[in-house]
Amino acid sequence: MKRSLIDRIHDRAWREVGKLLSSRHKISAAAKTNQAPVSVSEGMPWASLCSEYAEGTRDSTGFRRHSAVRDVVETVGPVDGRFYAQKIREWGPEWLTNEAVIEIDRWGNPIRWPKWLLGAPNSFSPTTLRYLATALWLKRTGHLGPQSSILEIGVGFGGLAAMNALVSGAVTTLVDLPQVEAAAARMLAENGLAAQCQHSRTLRDSPMDLVISNYAFSELNAATQTRYFDKYIKHAAHGVIISNAGFFAESIQGRCDRELDAWFRAEGLSAKIESANELLGPSDHFYGVTIIHW
């Protein structure tokens, strides 16, 4: 898929601005291990930054602007941001001016793109727009009802959990590295949403309404995918896996999309795999991202 010249210029401008405005403050080195990583991000500076924030040795000032976060979580560019803003205008335009959404967007002082370039009433981090669009899509497609319970695999800084709490009143069980879970829980608490999440270690046996993973499940090795499937996925009423397995499966020794789809179906899930879903943005199409849902 070829990208237009204007899109390439737009994203190049984003990269150059990012170089100028990103924070690169020193992070404590992660403890080294001889074991193979279970996920793409496990050994990256992102995990160490989450530890510092979760432990209170670092506050949220500039958190989303740090290069460690921009390499792993704060990854959406302005072309995709404009796409998600358009979807939000179709699915729930009032959320673009919602004060709680705006406060979450400001949390961590991300690099925000001008409103006139995004087609939005306010400047936003493009990543915030992806989380908001995803939450609206989950609600409108019936994957989430009011006050639903969610289990999210790979929680980032808690952005999607926050948007699902606002849009659907959902409570999210956070499943990630312990320090990432703790960091996301602290972020949600700082935004008045402490009651809308729980750590994975406190999870009871009751099945979830929805299990979701925004890229993260496809960045796990096969053994960890199996463990998470047996423990979480097969017990949920609905599931949404946004998969970049085509990009990461070989390097992390995880399953490719075809293997994931066949595995889920063999386990009795009515899974559908799509490469042209309305939620997938321009970069998803460029990199061959799919969505698997049931």
Secondary structure, DSSP 8 states (H G I E B T S, - for coil): ----HHHHHHHHHHHHHHHHH-B----------SS--SBTTTTSHHHHHHHHHHHTSS-STTGGGBHHHHTTTS---HHHHHHHHHHHHHH-GGGGG-HHHHHHHHTT----B-HHHHTSSS-B-HHHHHHHHHHHHHHHTTS--TT-EEEEES-TTSHHHHHHHHHH--EEEEES-HHHHHHHHHHHHHTT-GGGEEEGGG--SS--SEEEEESGGGGB-HHHHHHHHHHTGGG-SEEEEEE-HHHHHHHHT---HHHHHHHHHHTT---EEESS-TT--HHHHHHT-EEEE-
